[in-house]
Amino acid sequence: MIHPIPSGTRDVLPDETREVRAITDALRGVFERHGYGEVYTPALEYESVLERADMAEARPAYRVFDESGNVLALRSDMTVPIARVVATRYASSDPPLRFCYFAHCYRGVPPQRGQPRELLQAGIELIGSPAPQGTVEALTVLCHALDATGLKDYRIGVGDASLFPALMASLDVPQDARAALLEALVRRDFVGLGQALADSGITGEAAELLVDVPQRRGGPEILADTPAPAEDAVTGLRGVHELLEPEVAARVIFDLGLVRNIGYYTGAIFDVYDPALGAPIGGGGRYDDLLGRFGRRLPAVGFALGVDRLHIALAGEERGTGALLARSDPGAEREGA
Amino acid sequence: MNSPTNGLTIAVPRGALFSGTVDLLAGLGLNTDELRSNDRKLLFADIGVITMRPSDVPTYVEAGAADIGITGKDVLLEQGAEAPGARGRAVYELLDLGYGRCTMVLASKAGPDPAVEALRRLGVMRVATKYPRIAARHLEETGRQAEIVEVKGSVELAPLTGIVEAIVDLTATGTTLRENNLVVREEILVCTARLVANPVAHKLKAAEIDDVVARLRAAGA
């Protein structure tokens, strides 16, 4: 008899579990060594608590009523539950606070795409450590953790969530045009971005900057000749770069176009890429306002890795194939074809 | 950057956009002789080209099987986000290439518009299309209730047999519509070929991709 399970969920059997466990053990060892204590929180929270976070696209997708009529939601990440824990259980503890987690989160998915609704995330939250030191610590732990899993060719894209809004503000982009521009950039629709600029009557140097700056990405040299309006955010990124240890700095790609569709990010944001996978393995960033929404104003930074994606990337690197790797050797490609 | 396309793998659409795309690649200096002559082969490893139907281009680019690709705006819209804020295909749209220009239209049988009649008397119009999302979005945005009938083949047949009152389809010259006694009632949007990129390749192969984009832009795309 075949009894189905909901699309986007799956059973994990011993062979896979063994490999996943090796990855999470490696990550856990690094997190613990850096002083991050592991926490569990309930998968179900009050919707009203999670809604405090303004998660935009990543907001919880599954809700149920309990026996008293309260609306409960399945968490869609661990950052918001940990912000709640800090405000409630650590209300008077001295910062910085360091937490790590290995937990399933639940996301809504487009139909028919086979994307997971339930995903295992591994990550850390560093509460009460401002930029740039806190950001540097998070990036350092991230690299050490990925190194410990044996992933070889990964890179970290680092940008700043405040850069594009600041750029629009200093170029006097009309308030009512900003949402459309930001939305086009979130989709990385540069044709649409150009169109939205033309529609709002923004031309000349301002329009060029708004299209050009978000496409700048590469080594620290791209932070050198930044146009004045983006100066603040870029100064922040330079501060991060100066404090990175060389092995971590070598992994970083600065990306002035990095934006997030999750509302709570404020400063530096990052994405993890590996050539063995066509999509980011994980990401994170600063969320300096989020804790305040739960009643304890503290700057914070964190990251989450998709354990399944990390597993796929590791397997791809091991085979020497995978999304962007497959074509480095045309001979191998013909065999596959 | 030793090859004309800097070693990038490119997803090339077969069909209406094929010749324009091959010309574009030839303009970059790529040897396209075999690509032009062999229409059964799918993978041209030595020049870094894979060929597929246009609607598959976002799939292969999103998964990273190709670093960049070319497809129509109609395909991107149809596979794009269903609602504002929702996620569509995770590909970056880098450039409007200008060719492959055609128009997404709402058309119905010549004479008094049967769609208007249906809306007035039945409160709902039936619309056949290969682009259910674009059609549904357009009708919703213009405040009309519609029942979308998805078909895979010649859409023009549907209103002639009476199963729908109108169609939403892509037209370049309007010839097929005219031959089937259909007239354009509304132009929904103009579609052209677009250059798209895989998000990870856009970071890890930034210099290679930016160089190709700059050369395509310089070439007047």
Interface residues (C-beta under 8 A of the other chain):
Chain A: A56 E57 P110 R155 G157 E183 R187 R188 D189 F190 V191 G192 G194 Q215 R217 G218 I253 D255 N261 D271 Y273 D274 P275 L277 G278 A279 P280 G322 A323 L324 A326 R327 P330 E333 R334 A337
Chain B: G7 T9 L42 L43 A45 D46 G48 E62 A63 G64 A65 D67 A81 E82 P84 G85 A86 R87 G88 A90 Y92 E93 L94 L95 D96 R194 N198 P199 V200 A201 H202 K203 L204 K205 A206 A207 D210
